[in-house]
Amino acid sequence: MDVKMPKLGESVHEGTIEQWLVKPGDTIEEYDALCEVITDKVTAEVPSTFNGTIKEIVVEAGETVDVGTVICTMDVEGETSEDNNEGSDEPTEQPEVSKEEQPAKAETPVSNEPQEGPMNNGQFSPVVFKLASENNIDLSKVKGTGNLGRVTKKDILNAIENGVPTEDTSSKQVDAPTQEIAENTVQPETTSLPGDSIPVNGVRRAIANKMLQSVHEIPHAWMMVEVDATDLVKTRQHHKSSFKQNEGYNLTFFAFFVKAVAEGLKKYPMLNSTWAGDEIKIHKDINISIAVASEDKLYVPVIKNADDKSIKGIAREINDLATRGRKHKLTSQDMKGGTFTVNNTGSFGSVSSMGIINHPQAAILQVESIVKRPVVVNDMIGIRDMVNLSLSIDHRILDGLMAGEFLKYVKERLQSMTIENTSIY
């Protein structure tokens, strides 16, 4: 049976194989991950839809192919994977060697403390996560026998049946070590030295291709306004402690900005559109993309129907998407359908920047740092909390008038967010 490159999003026509999680001769089950594929800024796993044995890898890691291209072939032989392995000499020898050698390497690290090392590489498929969650399995204690120490479906089923090692302190240490293992899997920037060269592959190559496409195809124009966020700062400070106590997550400034932008897009729908050759497609839903960075990975998950959500609802989604992004738990579904991007560059201390539009959207807004500055108010100088909003637009769709009106609305909306007239819920 041929396994083809799937379509992992709207207007996606090709994908890049980042890495294979199987090899010829491997016996797999339905829903087991075959490979990781990158499209635009999305990294997603391609699951098997059948039980069977991998026959041939057609597209090597690092290659980019069109949607629908055959990437591998497999023999579909039903559920009896052990019987299938015994029926062929080549498939049995190759997996047996790799499974025996892999633990041997894990048991002889330089530290000479194999029992305290990671049991797996910290990256898990959605099926593994689901089974672990349903059966209260601590994934950091499950030994991964898959490629690069990955936990397979067989590993988690074995853990469910036979149990995993437990310690009194494990419940307090699961999240941080698991995240640390995942984030430290690839760190070319921290391990490279001057004079070294770093291969361009994986997510970095996908981002480079997407940015080139955006710059080459979209005529960018830029505009910036400054916003007096003094009342907004007081409003957030007023609700901050009680919100964290009641909801369990932070009420960030970013949630207020996303709310104001969503309302602005509803009033000025042309900014919520896409250039489609002979027409401009105005999107009915307002789905705001946000950037989430995690070491060598960059994700752009989407807050769906942001205009229908309260500030609390937006804050909850931001927290959920950012948390799962840092732990590499976002799915391709989380990244689909974005119509406008809001980028929180202020989290890095930036006060002015020009964003590259997230193709094929019409615009991207950079929210800069909130800083105290002397400002003239009523012919007097006062200290105010000020923030810059930097807007990049597709000049084929938008001009300065419409962009200016949109920014003016967002500015006035933010400046009106006082304690008295702003509802968090």
N, C-alpha and C positions, 0 to 999 in steps of 0.2 A: 504494500500500500504506500502511496506517495503522501508525504506530509508537506504542506505548502506554507509559504510565508503568509501569516494571517493579516487581516486589516485591523489595526489597533486604534483607529480613531478616524474622525471625519477629515476628509481631504488628505488622508495619508495614502501615498502611492508606493512607498518603498520602506524597507527596514534593513537594519544592520545587525548581523549576528554578533553579539558582544562576546558570548562564550557558550560553548556546548556543555551541558550537564550530564550527557551520556556519550557513549562511544559504541562503535559497531560490536555487536555481540551481547550488549547489555539487555537484560530482560526487564521490561517496564510494565507498569500497570496503568490503568486508566487514571487520568488526572496527574500522573507523575510529570514533573517538569522536564522538558526536553532541552531547552536552551533559553538564553536570555536575549531578547531582541530590543533594539533601540530604534525609536522613531521620534524625530524632533527632539524633545527633551524628556521623553518617556522611556523608562526601562521596564519591560514587562516579560514575564515568563510565558513560554508557549507550552501548554500542557498536552499530554497525549490524550486522544479520545478513545483509545482502544488498549487492550492488553496485548502484548506482543514482544518481539525481539528486534532491536535496531539492526538493520541490514547494511546501510551505507549512509555516510555523511556526504551530502552532495555539495553544500555550501560551507566553506570553511569559516572559522571565526574571523571577524574583521571585514568580511565581504558584505557589500550592500546590494540587495536584489529587489526587484519589483514585487508588490503584493501578488500572491498567486503562484510565485515561482516555487518549484519543488526544492526543499531544503534538505530532506533526508527521506530514506525509505525504510520500511519496517515490515516484518512478517507478522501478521495478525494471527495468533494461534490460540486465542481464548485465555482462560484463567489459569491453566496449569502451567505456570512459568517454569517450575522445576523439571517437569517432564520435557518441556521444550529444550531446556539446556542440555539434557541428557541425549537428545536426539541428534545433536550436531557436535562434532569435535571442536571446530573453531570457536563457536560462541561460548563453549564451556571453558576452554583454556584461558581465553583472554580475561574474562571477568574474574576467574578464580585467582589468577596471578595478581591482578590489581588490588583485589580485596585483601589478599594476604600481605602484600607489600605495603599498602597504605597504613595499616595499624602499626606495622613494624617501624615505619618512619616516625609515627606519632609517639611511639614508646621510647624513642632514643633521641630526644632533643638535647641541645647543648646544655640546658639547665639541669639535666639528670633528675628532673622531678616530673615525670610523666603524669602522675596522678593528679597534680595540681594544674596542669595545662588545660586549655579549652577542649571540650568534648566534641565540638563541631565548629564550623566557620561562622556561625551566628546568622546565616541567611537561610530563611525557611520559605517554602512554597505555601500558598493559601490553604491547600489541602492539609498540610502538616500543621499549620496554625489552628485550623478548625478542629482537627482531631485532638490536638493537645489541649485546646480550650475546653472541649466537651468532656475530656477525661481527666482534667486537672493535672496535666503532665508538665513538669518543669523542663522546658526545652534546653536550658543550659546544662542539664544533666544527661541528655540523650546523646549517645555516641553516634556520630555521623559516618556512615560507610560509603556515601556517594562521592562523586567527583569533588575534589578539593575539600573533603570533610563535610559535605552537605548532608543534612538529615533527609533521608528518603521516606516514602510512605511506609516501606517495610520496616524501617528503623522505629518509626513512631508506633506502628502496630505491635512490634516486639516489646516496646516500652510499656504499652498499655497492658499487654498480656503478662509480662514478667516484672514490671515495675522498674523504677530508676532509683539510684542512691538518693537518700534524703538526709539533710542536716538541719539542725535547729536554726541556723543562720541563713539558710538558703532563701527564705521568703524575703529577707531584707536585702539580698544581694543579687537577685535575679536580673532586674532591669539594667542596672549599671554595667555589670560585666558583659551581658549579652549585647548591649549597645556598643560597648567599647570594642568587642571582638568584631562586630560588623563594620564599625567605622574605621578600624585599623587594618582591614583586609587589603586595601590598596591606598598607599600614601606616597606617590611619587614626589610630591612637592617637599615633604619633610625629610625624605631620605636622599634626595639628590644634592649634589655639590656643584659649585661653579666649575664649568668645563664639561659636566655630564650632559647627556642628551636623554630626553624623555620621549618614548614613542607616543604618537597621537593616536589614540584608539578609544573605543567605548563611548562613554557619555561625552567626553571632551570633543571627539570628532563629530558627534551628532550636533552638539551645540554650535561648533564652528560652521558646519554646513547650513544650519538653520539661520544663523546670524548673517552669513554671506547671502543667502537667499533673500532675507529681509532687506538688507542694504542694497542689493542689486535690483530688486524688483519694486521696492517701495520708495518713492521720493519723500524723504523725511523732512518735516518742518518742526520747529520747537517753539515753545512759549512757556513763560514762568510767571507766577504771581506769588506774592508774599501774603500770608494769612496771620492775623492777630489771633493767636490761640490761647490768650490769657484766660478767658472764661471756660474754654474747653479743658484746660489744665485743672482749673478749680473744680469743674464738674467731675472729671475722672478721679481726682483726689478725694472728692466727697464720697464717691461710691466704692472706691478701691478696696478698702478693708472689709466692709460688709459683703461685697460681691464675692471676694475670695473665700470668705468664711461660709457663705451660703451655697456657692456654686462649685467650689473646689478648684477653680482655675482663675487665672489673672484676667482682669479687665484691662486690656491694652489700649493705647491710643489708636493703634492701627484699626481696631474695630470701628471706632468713630469715623475714621477716614473712609473706610470701605462703605459704611452706611451712607455717608454723604455722597460718595461717588455713585452708588447704586441709584440714589434718588435723582442725581444729575443725569444719569443715562436714561432714566425714564422720561425726563423732561426733554432731553436732547438725544433722541434715538439714533441719529446719524453717527454718533460716536460709538454706537453699539452695532457696527455693521462690518461688512466684508466686501472688498473689491472682487468681482467675479467676471472680469472680462467685459462683456457687453451689458452688464447690469451691476448695480450695487445691492447686495442682499442685506436688508435690515432685520436683525434677529429679534424675535419676539421675546425670548427669555433673556434675562440679564444674568449671565454667568461670569463671575469675576475670577480671573486667574491670579494666583499669588505665587511668589517664588519661595522655595524652601531649599536651603543648601545644607549638605551634610558631607563634610570632608570632600571626597572626590566625586560626589554625586550632586546633581542639581535637578530638583523636581519642580513642576509647575502645576500643582493641584488646583481644583476649581471649586469655588463656593457657588453652588447652583441656586438660581432664583434669589439672588442676594437682596433684591428689592422687596421681597416678601418677608424678610427676616428682621427681627428686632436687633438692637445692638448686642443684647445678650446672646441671641442665636448666632450672630456673626462671630462674636468672640469665642463661642463654643467650637464653631467649625474651624476657626483659625488655630485654636489650641489643638484640636484633634488632628488636623492635617499636618501641622508642624511637628507634632510629636511622632506621628507615624512616618513622616518623611525622614526625620533624624534616625529612626530605627529601621529604615528601608522596608516599611510595611505598606506603602502606598501601592495601589493597583492601577492598571491602565484606565479603569473606569473612573478613578478619582481625577484623572488628568483630561478627560474628554469634555468637549463642549464649551470651552472658554470663549467668551466674546469680547472681553476687555481685560487688560492687565493692570493691577495696582502693585507697585514694587516698593517695599519698605526699605529704601536705601538709608533712611535716617538711623536705622539700627546700627549702622557702621560709622556713624558720626558725620555722614555726608551732609552738606548744606546746599549743594547744587550739582546736578548731573543731567545727562541727556540719555534717556533709555532708547535702546533699539527695539522697534515694535515686534511683538510676538506674532509673526506671520501665521495666518492671514488676517489678523485683527486690524482694526483701523487706528488704534491708539494705545499708548501705555502712559500711565501716570506714575511719576516718582515722588514718593512722600519723603521729604528730607527731615533732618533733625529739628526738634523744637529747641530753640536757644533763646536765652534772655538777651534783649538788645535795647539800647536807648532809642525810643521812637517819639516822634512829634505827635501829640494827641491834644487837640483843642488849643493849638499854639503853645503848648507846654511840652517839655521833654519828660517822658516817663519810661520806666523799665517795664517792658512787655515781653511775653512769651511769643516768639515769632517762628513761623515755619514756612518754607518755600515748597510750592507744588510745581513740578516740572512736567510738562505734557509734550510728548512726541506724537505727531499725527501723520497719517497717510495723506499727502497733499493731493492725491487723485480724488479722494473722497471729501476731505475737509479743507476749509480755508481758515484764515485768521479770525474772521467774524464769528463763525460757529464755535471754534475752539475757545475764543475769548469769552463768549457767552456761557459756555459750559464751565470754564474755570471760575468765572465770576459767580455763577450759581453755587458751585461747590464751596468757594471762599465764604460767601454770605451764609451758607448753611452751617458751616463749621463755626463761624463767629457768633451764630445765634444759639449754639449749644450751651446754654447756661444751666445752672442747677435747677432753676425754677421751671424751665420749659422743656427739659430734655428727659424723655422716658427711656430708661435702660431696658425695660421689659416690654 
